[in-house]
Amino acid sequence: MALSAEALRKQLGKYKFRDLTVEEVTAVSRAHPNFSFSFSINTYTFKDGSQKDLLNFSGTVPVKYGNSYNIPIHLWILDSHPFAPPICFLKPTANMGISVGKHVDAHGRIYLPYLQNWSHPKSTIIGLIKEMIAKFEEELPLYSLSSSDADRQSELLSYIARITEGDTDMKSKSKTDGVKNGGCFNKVTVVGAGDLGIACVLAVVAKGAADKIVLLDLSEGAAKGGTMDLEIFALPNVEISKDFSASTDSKVVVLTVNSLGNAQTYLDVIQNNVDLFKGIIPAVSHYSQNSVLLVASQPVEIMTYVSWKLSAFPKSRVVGVGGNLDTERFQYILTKLFQAEALGKDAWIVGEQGEDKVPSWTSSKSVTNEKEAMAARNSREKVANRAMEVLKGKGQRSWSVGLSVADLTDSILKDKRKVHSVSTLAKGFCSINSEVFLSLPCILGTSGVVEMVTLEEDPLVQEKLQSSAGSIHDLQQQLKLISTET
């Protein structure tokens, strides 16, 4: 090691979990005393041009592929370690060529399932090295160059060095980009490149709300399906990346990922999503510390809660898409189909997504006669019930949710102070005493939820919300979150 454990501890002064990081580094040396590893502090340049002094891990790992080979690697340990995975590169010499494949790109960046599914405390650098060796033994990442090819390789190596050692001209470019719109650069990151993620990207582009959109594709291997199509047709201001650092300084981070594991029960499905989020939320919240997290993953109430806990963001800056789509549809049905414009503007779908959602109202016209008030409520209830029947026939397809996400993103980025029914922390509302997220009408701005709008008192709505809060809280109590939860 280039640094002793004590010297390393001093060097890692700005690391959030310094002792855990030092413990991992020393464990690697103990576990592999015959490996050639060194550790030092160097400057890393992220894709947006920003720079940071990070722990640099360099050395070789032994791989058997017919013969025995020592594969040179270069790892950067982020200051949010161990809650975010290292950034991994090959470090070929001038007489080595990179074999682009399932786990390595043309610049030597390493992509492994272990990195994608990184989750503290089960994920460690030792485990990463073990999987790296196993994958490299299936597909050797480097090959020997002839003397004529070695000269061409040196150009690629100099480029890789600029990426991995902080010498790049991207910083000046990012500064130029950053002053667009008078210094206010509206950047949105969408996490997850499935149908929903791509629908969100297209809808935000169509809305014209963002100056730049990053699609974080966390799937293993090369681009495929819709992601490949986005690359082919090259939408303006859209970047596709597998690198969390590409999300740096986003104003809004949209979460669309859902685990596709072989879960047996509903609780297992949710736990799989929680485990997935453990490797995502600390990373995106690290790179975009002032962002609003907009959660579209399912079940949205619980995943919004999980995002809030894992990010340690203020409750106002963690928002679920909640009942926004259903509310917009409900208001449209009342106003356009039933010609009940007066009802439509005050109507909201609140509570829990799915069968337990419930219509509610933010105000009612004052009436002097109690009999008239009762008649008005009965009439409103009949219309609302008819509208809910129509609403039940409307599914939530990816493109529909994408349009809803773009609507919410637009309100946040442009500080519209528009009211939306979104998943927000409901503790203290309707006598709810637990930390649960439910859809409630909220004013949205650049800081997320600015204010919660008061609902008209209704015992049936209150009972429904309390019931949903109870069932959601019971599920949350069974989940395994990180040790920071109290």
C-alpha positions as CSV (number, residue, x, y, z in Angstrom):
1,M,0.0,0.0,0.0
2,A,1.2,3.5,-0.8
3,L,-0.5,4.8,2.3
4,S,-0.6,3.2,5.8
5,A,-4.1,2.8,7.4
6,E,-3.5,5.7,9.7
7,A,-2.2,8.0,6.9
8,L,-5.1,6.9,4.7
9,R,-7.6,7.8,7.5
10,K,-6.2,11.3,7.6
11,Q,-6.3,11.7,3.8
12,L,-10.0,10.6,3.7
13,G,-11.1,13.5,5.9
14,K,-14.0,14.4,3.6
15,Y,-15.3,10.9,3.2
16,K,-18.7,10.5,4.8
17,F,-17.9,7.0,6.0
18,R,-14.1,7.2,6.4
19,D,-13.7,4.4,9.0
20,L,-15.7,1.9,6.9
21,T,-13.7,2.8,3.8
22,V,-10.4,2.3,5.5
23,E,-11.6,-0.9,7.0
24,E,-12.5,-2.2,3.5
25,V,-9.2,-1.2,2.0
26,T,-7.1,-2.8,4.7
27,A,-9.3,-6.0,4.4
28,V,-8.4,-6.2,0.7
29,S,-4.7,-6.3,1.5
30,R,-5.2,-8.9,4.2
31,A,-7.3,-11.1,2.0
32,H,-4.9,-10.9,-1.0
33,P,-1.4,-10.4,0.3
34,N,0.1,-11.7,-2.9
35,F,-1.8,-9.3,-5.2
36,S,-0.1,-6.2,-6.4
37,F,-2.3,-3.3,-5.0
38,S,-1.6,0.3,-4.2
39,F,-3.8,3.0,-2.8
40,S,-3.4,6.8,-3.1
41,I,-5.4,10.0,-3.3
42,N,-5.8,11.4,-6.8
43,T,-8.1,13.8,-8.7
44,Y,-10.9,12.2,-10.6
45,T,-12.8,14.2,-13.3
46,F,-16.4,13.3,-13.8
47,K,-18.3,13.5,-17.1
48,D,-19.6,16.9,-16.4
49,G,-16.1,18.3,-15.9
50,S,-16.3,18.6,-12.1
51,Q,-13.3,17.2,-10.2
52,K,-12.9,15.6,-6.8
53,D,-10.0,14.1,-4.8
54,L,-10.8,10.4,-4.4
55,L,-9.2,7.3,-3.2
56,N,-7.5,5.6,-6.1
57,F,-7.0,1.8,-6.1
58,S,-4.6,0.4,-8.6
59,G,-3.0,-3.0,-9.2
60,T,-3.4,-6.3,-11.0
61,V,-5.7,-9.2,-10.6
62,P,-4.7,-12.8,-11.6
63,V,-6.9,-14.4,-14.3
64,K,-6.6,-17.9,-15.7
65,Y,-7.6,-18.0,-19.4
66,G,-5.7,-21.0,-20.7
67,N,-2.5,-19.3,-19.4
68,S,-2.3,-17.0,-16.3
69,Y,-2.6,-13.3,-16.9
70,N,-2.3,-10.3,-14.6
71,I,-5.0,-7.8,-15.6
72,P,-4.3,-4.2,-14.5
73,I,-7.2,-2.4,-13.0
74,H,-7.9,1.1,-11.8
75,L,-10.7,1.7,-9.2
76,W,-12.0,5.0,-7.8
77,I,-13.6,4.8,-4.4
78,L,-16.3,7.5,-4.1
79,D,-16.6,9.6,-1.0
80,S,-20.1,8.0,-0.4
81,H,-18.5,4.6,-0.2
82,P,-19.6,1.9,0.9
83,F,-23.1,3.0,-0.1
84,A,-22.1,3.7,-3.7
85,P,-20.1,1.4,-5.9
86,P,-16.6,2.2,-7.1
87,I,-15.9,3.5,-10.6
88,C,-13.9,0.8,-12.4
89,F,-11.5,0.9,-15.3
90,L,-9.0,-1.4,-17.0
91,K,-5.5,0.1,-17.0
92,P,-3.8,-1.5,-20.1
93,T,-0.2,-0.9,-20.9
94,A,0.9,0.4,-24.4
95,N,1.2,-3.2,-25.8
96,M,-2.3,-4.2,-24.6
97,G,-5.6,-3.8,-26.5
98,I,-9.1,-3.7,-24.9
99,S,-11.5,-6.4,-25.9
100,V,-14.8,-4.7,-25.9
101,G,-17.5,-7.0,-24.7
102,K,-20.3,-7.6,-22.3
103,H,-18.5,-6.1,-19.3
104,V,-16.0,-3.7,-20.8
105,D,-16.5,-0.7,-23.1
106,A,-14.1,0.8,-25.7
107,H,-12.6,3.1,-23.1
108,G,-11.9,0.4,-20.6
109,R,-14.8,1.2,-18.3
110,I,-15.9,-2.0,-16.4
111,Y,-19.6,-2.9,-16.0
112,L,-20.5,-5.8,-13.8
113,P,-23.7,-7.1,-12.2
114,Y,-22.0,-6.7,-8.9
115,L,-21.6,-3.0,-9.4
116,Q,-25.2,-2.6,-10.7
117,N,-26.6,-4.4,-7.7
118,W,-24.2,-2.8,-5.2
119,S,-25.8,-2.8,-1.7
120,H,-24.0,-2.2,1.6
121,P,-23.1,-4.2,3.7
122,K,-23.2,-7.3,1.5
123,S,-21.2,-5.6,-1.3
124,T,-17.5,-5.1,-0.7
125,I,-14.4,-4.4,-2.7
126,I,-13.2,-8.0,-2.0
127,G,-16.5,-9.3,-3.5
128,L,-16.1,-7.0,-6.5
129,I,-12.6,-8.3,-7.2
130,K,-13.8,-11.9,-6.9
131,E,-16.6,-11.3,-9.5
132,M,-14.2,-9.3,-11.7
133,I,-11.8,-12.3,-11.8
134,A,-14.7,-14.7,-12.5
135,K,-16.1,-12.5,-15.4
136,F,-12.6,-11.9,-16.9
137,E,-12.0,-15.7,-16.8
138,E,-15.1,-16.1,-19.0
139,E,-14.1,-13.3,-21.4
140,L,-10.6,-12.0,-21.3
141,P,-10.8,-8.1,-21.4
142,L,-7.3,-7.5,-22.8
143,Y,-5.2,-8.9,-25.6
144,S,-1.6,-8.4,-26.8
145,L,-1.0,-5.9,-29.6
146,S,1.4,-6.2,-32.4
147,S,4.1,-3.4,-32.6
148,S,2.1,-1.6,-35.4
149,D,-1.1,-1.6,-33.3
150,A,0.8,-0.4,-30.2
151,D,1.3,3.1,-31.6
152,R,-2.4,3.5,-32.3
153,Q,-3.2,2.1,-28.8
154,S,-1.1,4.9,-27.2
155,E,-3.7,7.5,-28.4
156,L,-6.5,5.6,-26.7
157,L,-4.5,5.2,-23.5
158,S,-3.9,8.9,-23.4
159,Y,-7.6,9.5,-23.7
160,I,-8.3,7.0,-20.9
161,A,-5.7,8.7,-18.8
162,R,-7.5,12.0,-19.2
163,I,-10.8,10.4,-18.1
164,T,-9.4,8.5,-15.1
165,E,-6.7,10.9,-13.9
166,G,-8.4,14.2,-14.0
167,D,-6.8,15.8,-17.1
168,T,-9.6,16.8,-19.3
169,D,-11.0,19.7,-21.2
170,M,-14.6,18.9,-20.3
171,K,-14.5,21.3,-17.3
172,S,-14.5,24.4,-19.5
173,K,-17.3,23.0,-21.5
174,S,-19.4,22.3,-18.4
175,K,-18.8,25.9,-17.3
176,T,-20.1,27.2,-20.6
177,D,-23.2,25.0,-20.4
178,G,-23.8,26.0,-16.8
179,V,-24.4,29.7,-17.6
180,K,-27.2,28.9,-20.0
181,N,-30.4,30.7,-19.2
182,G,-28.7,33.2,-17.0
183,G,-26.9,30.7,-14.8
184,C,-30.0,28.5,-14.3
185,F,-29.4,25.2,-16.0
186,N,-32.3,22.8,-15.7
187,K,-31.0,19.3,-15.8
188,V,-33.2,16.2,-15.3
189,T,-31.9,12.7,-14.7
190,V,-34.2,9.7,-15.4
191,V,-33.0,6.5,-13.6
192,G,-34.0,3.3,-15.4
193,A,-34.1,2.7,-19.2
194,G,-37.2,0.5,-19.3
195,D,-40.4,1.4,-21.0
196,L,-41.3,3.9,-18.3
197,G,-37.9,5.5,-18.2
198,I,-37.9,6.1,-21.9
199,A,-41.5,7.3,-21.8
200,C,-40.4,9.9,-19.2
201,V,-37.5,11.1,-21.3
202,L,-39.6,11.5,-24.4
203,A,-42.4,13.3,-22.4
204,V,-39.9,15.7,-20.7
205,V,-38.3,16.4,-24.1
206,A,-41.8,17.1,-25.6
207,K,-42.7,19.4,-22.7
208,G,-39.5,21.4,-23.2
209,A,-39.0,21.7,-19.5
210,A,-35.3,20.8,-19.3
211,D,-32.1,22.0,-20.8
212,K,-30.6,18.6,-20.5
213,I,-31.9,15.1,-19.8
214,V,-29.7,12.2,-18.7
215,L,-31.1,8.6,-19.0
216,L,-29.2,6.4,-16.6
217,D,-29.3,2.9,-18.0
218,L,-28.6,0.5,-15.2
219,S,-29.1,-2.7,-17.3
220,E,-26.2,-5.0,-17.8
221,G,-24.3,-5.0,-21.1
222,A,-24.7,-3.0,-24.3
223,A,-27.6,-0.7,-25.1
224,K,-30.7,-2.5,-26.4
225,G,-34.3,-1.9,-27.3
226,G,-35.6,1.6,-26.7
227,T,-32.2,2.8,-25.4
228,M,-30.5,1.8,-28.6
229,D,-33.2,3.6,-30.6
230,L,-32.6,6.8,-28.5
231,E,-28.9,6.5,-29.3
232,I,-29.6,5.9,-33.0
233,F,-31.9,8.9,-33.5
234,A,-29.9,11.2,-31.1
235,L,-32.5,13.4,-29.5
236,P,-31.1,16.9,-28.8
237,N,-29.9,17.4,-25.2
238,V,-30.4,13.8,-24.2
239,E,-27.5,11.8,-22.9
240,I,-27.5,8.1,-22.2
241,S,-25.1,6.8,-19.6
242,K,-24.3,4.0,-17.2
243,D,-22.3,6.2,-14.9
244,F,-24.0,7.8,-11.9
245,S,-21.7,10.8,-12.1
246,A,-23.5,11.8,-15.4
247,S,-26.4,12.8,-13.1
248,T,-24.3,15.5,-11.3
249,D,-26.2,18.7,-10.4
250,S,-29.6,17.5,-11.6
251,K,-32.5,19.7,-10.5
252,V,-34.9,16.7,-10.6
253,V,-34.1,13.0,-10.5
254,V,-36.9,10.7,-11.7
255,L,-36.8,7.1,-10.4
256,T,-38.5,4.6,-12.7
257,V,-36.6,1.3,-11.9
258,N,-38.4,-1.8,-10.6
259,S,-36.7,-5.1,-9.7
260,L,-37.5,-8.0,-12.0
261,G,-36.3,-10.7,-9.5
262,N,-38.0,-14.0,-8.9
263,A,-39.9,-12.9,-5.8
264,Q,-42.5,-15.2,-4.4
265,T,-44.6,-12.8,-2.3
266,Y,-45.6,-9.2,-2.5
267,L,-43.3,-8.4,0.4
268,D,-40.4,-10.1,-1.5
269,V,-41.2,-7.9,-4.5
270,I,-41.0,-4.7,-2.4
271,Q,-37.9,-5.9,-0.7
272,N,-36.2,-6.5,-4.0
273,N,-37.0,-2.9,-5.0
274,V,-35.7,-1.7,-1.7
275,D,-32.4,-3.6,-2.3
276,L,-32.2,-2.1,-5.7
277,F,-32.7,1.4,-4.3
278,K,-29.9,0.9,-1.8
279,G,-27.4,1.0,-4.7
280,I,-29.1,3.9,-6.4
281,I,-30.4,6.5,-4.0
282,P,-27.1,7.2,-2.1
283,A,-25.4,7.7,-5.4
284,V,-27.9,10.0,-7.1
285,S,-28.3,12.0,-3.9
286,H,-24.6,12.3,-3.6
287,Y,-24.2,13.7,-7.1
288,S,-27.3,15.9,-7.0
289,Q,-27.5,17.0,-3.4
290,N,-30.0,19.8,-4.0
291,S,-32.3,17.9,-6.3
292,V,-35.9,16.9,-6.0
293,L,-36.3,13.1,-6.1
294,L,-39.5,12.2,-8.1
295,V,-40.4,8.6,-7.5
296,A,-42.4,6.7,-10.1
297,S,-41.3,3.2,-9.1
298,Q,-43.9,0.9,-7.6
299,P,-45.4,0.7,-5.0
300,V,-45.0,4.4,-5.2
301,E,-45.9,5.2,-1.6
302,I,-43.4,2.8,-0.1
303,M,-40.6,3.5,-2.6
304,T,-41.0,7.3,-1.9
305,Y,-40.6,6.5,1.8
306,V,-37.5,4.4,1.1
307,S,-36.0,7.2,-1.1
308,W,-36.6,9.7,1.7
309,K,-34.9,7.4,4.3
310,L,-31.9,6.4,2.0
311,S,-31.3,10.0,0.8
312,A,-31.7,11.8,4.1
313,F,-33.2,14.6,2.1
314,P,-35.8,17.0,3.6
315,K,-39.3,15.5,3.2
316,S,-40.3,18.4,0.8
317,R,-37.7,17.2,-1.7
318,V,-38.8,13.6,-2.0
319,V,-42.1,13.3,-3.9
320,G,-44.0,10.4,-5.4
321,V,-46.0,10.6,-8.6
322,G,-48.9,9.4,-6.5
323,G,-52.4,10.4,-7.7
324,N,-51.4,13.1,-10.2
325,L,-52.4,11.1,-13.3
326,D,-55.6,9.9,-11.7
327,T,-56.4,13.4,-10.5
328,E,-55.9,14.9,-14.0
329,R,-58.1,12.3,-15.5
330,F,-60.7,12.7,-12.8
331,Q,-60.9,16.4,-13.3
332,Y,-61.0,16.0,-17.1
333,I,-63.9,13.5,-16.8
334,L,-65.9,15.8,-14.5
335,T,-65.2,19.0,-16.5
336,K,-65.3,17.7,-20.1
337,L,-67.5,14.6,-20.1
338,F,-70.0,15.5,-17.3
339,Q,-69.8,19.3,-17.9
340,A,-69.3,19.8,-14.1
341,E,-66.7,22.4,-14.3
342,A,-67.3,23.8,-10.8
343,L,-66.7,20.4,-9.3
344,G,-63.7,19.5,-11.5
345,K,-61.4,22.3,-10.4
346,D,-61.7,21.3,-6.7
347,A,-61.6,17.5,-7.2
348,W,-58.6,15.4,-6.2
349,I,-57.7,11.7,-6.1
350,V,-55.9,11.1,-2.7
351,G,-54.6,8.4,-0.6
352,E,-53.0,5.2,-2.0
353,Q,-52.6,4.3,-5.6
354,G,-54.7,1.5,-6.9
355,E,-58.0,0.2,-5.5
356,D,-57.8,2.2,-2.3
357,K,-57.6,5.6,-3.9
358,V,-60.5,8.0,-3.0
359,P,-61.9,11.2,-4.4
360,S,-61.8,14.3,-2.2
361,W,-62.3,18.1,-2.5
362,T,-60.3,21.1,-1.5
363,S,-63.3,23.5,-1.1
364,S,-67.0,23.8,-1.4
365,K,-69.4,26.6,-2.1
366,S,-70.8,28.0,1.0
367,V,-74.5,27.5,1.4
368,T,-76.7,29.1,4.1
369,N,-79.2,26.3,4.3
370,E,-78.2,22.9,5.7
371,K,-80.8,21.1,3.5
372,E,-79.2,22.7,0.4
373,A,-75.8,21.7,1.6
374,M,-76.9,18.1,2.0
375,A,-78.5,18.1,-1.5
376,A,-75.3,19.6,-3.0
377,R,-73.1,16.9,-1.4
378,N,-75.5,14.1,-2.5
379,S,-75.4,15.5,-6.1
380,R,-71.6,15.8,-6.0
381,E,-71.2,12.3,-4.7
382,K,-73.4,10.9,-7.5
383,V,-71.3,12.7,-10.2
384,A,-68.1,11.7,-8.5
385,N,-69.1,8.0,-8.3
386,R,-69.9,8.0,-12.1
387,A,-66.6,9.7,-12.8
388,M,-64.8,7.1,-10.7
389,E,-66.4,4.3,-12.7
390,V,-65.1,5.9,-15.9
391,L,-61.7,6.3,-14.3
392,K,-61.5,2.6,-13.3
393,G,-61.4,1.7,-17.0
394,K,-58.2,3.7,-17.5
395,G,-55.0,1.8,-17.1
396,Q,-51.7,3.4,-16.2
397,R,-49.5,2.7,-19.2
398,S,-45.9,3.8,-19.4
399,W,-46.6,6.7,-21.8
400,S,-49.4,7.9,-19.6
401,V,-47.2,7.9,-16.5
402,G,-44.5,9.5,-18.5
403,L,-46.8,12.4,-19.4
404,S,-47.7,12.8,-15.7
405,V,-44.0,12.8,-14.7
406,A,-43.3,15.5,-17.3
407,D,-46.1,17.6,-15.9
408,L,-44.7,17.3,-12.4
409,T,-41.2,18.0,-13.6
410,D,-42.3,21.1,-15.5
411,S,-44.0,22.5,-12.3
412,I,-40.9,21.9,-10.2
413,L,-38.3,23.3,-12.7
414,K,-40.4,26.4,-13.6
415,D,-41.5,27.0,-10.0
416,K,-45.1,27.1,-11.2
417,R,-46.6,26.8,-7.7
418,K,-49.3,24.6,-9.2
419,V,-51.3,22.2,-7.1
420,H,-50.8,18.4,-7.8
421,S,-51.9,15.3,-6.0
422,V,-48.5,13.7,-5.1
423,S,-47.1,11.3,-2.6
424,T,-45.9,13.3,0.4
425,L,-45.2,12.6,4.0
426,A,-48.6,12.4,5.6
427,K,-47.6,12.2,9.3
428,G,-49.7,14.7,11.2
429,F,-52.5,14.8,8.6
430,C,-55.9,13.2,9.4
431,S,-54.5,12.0,12.7
432,I,-51.9,9.8,11.0
433,N,-49.1,9.3,13.4
434,S,-46.7,7.1,11.3
435,E,-44.1,8.0,8.7
436,V,-46.0,7.1,5.6
437,F,-46.4,8.8,2.2
438,L,-49.8,9.3,0.7
439,S,-51.2,11.3,-2.2
440,L,-52.4,14.7,-1.1
441,P,-52.9,18.0,-3.0
442,C,-49.6,19.9,-2.7
443,I,-48.2,23.1,-4.2
444,L,-45.0,22.3,-6.1
445,G,-42.0,24.5,-6.8
446,T,-38.3,24.3,-7.3
447,S,-37.8,23.0,-3.7
448,G,-40.4,20.3,-4.2
449,V,-43.5,20.4,-1.9
450,V,-44.0,24.1,-0.9
451,E,-47.2,23.6,0.9
452,M,-50.0,21.0,1.5
453,V,-53.5,22.2,0.5
454,T,-56.2,21.6,3.0
455,L,-58.9,19.1,2.1
456,E,-62.6,19.5,2.9
457,E,-63.4,17.5,6.1
458,D,-65.0,14.2,5.2
459,P,-65.1,11.3,7.7
460,L,-65.2,8.7,4.9
461,V,-62.0,10.1,3.3
462,Q,-60.3,10.4,6.7
463,E,-61.1,6.7,7.5
464,K,-59.8,5.6,4.1
465,L,-56.6,7.5,4.5
466,Q,-56.0,6.2,8.0
467,S,-56.6,2.6,6.8
468,S,-54.1,3.0,3.9
469,A,-51.6,4.6,6.3
470,G,-51.9,1.6,8.6
471,S,-51.5,-1.0,6.0
472,I,-48.5,0.8,4.4
473,H,-46.8,1.3,7.7
474,D,-47.2,-2.4,8.5
475,L,-45.5,-3.3,5.3
476,Q,-42.7,-0.8,5.9
477,Q,-42.0,-2.3,9.3
478,Q,-41.2,-5.6,7.6
479,L,-38.7,-4.2,5.2
480,K,-34.9,-4.4,5.7
481,L,-33.5,-0.9,5.3
482,I,-30.0,0.2,6.0
483,S,-28.9,0.6,9.6
484,T,-29.4,4.4,9.5
485,E,-33.1,3.9,9.9
486,T,-34.3,4.4,13.5
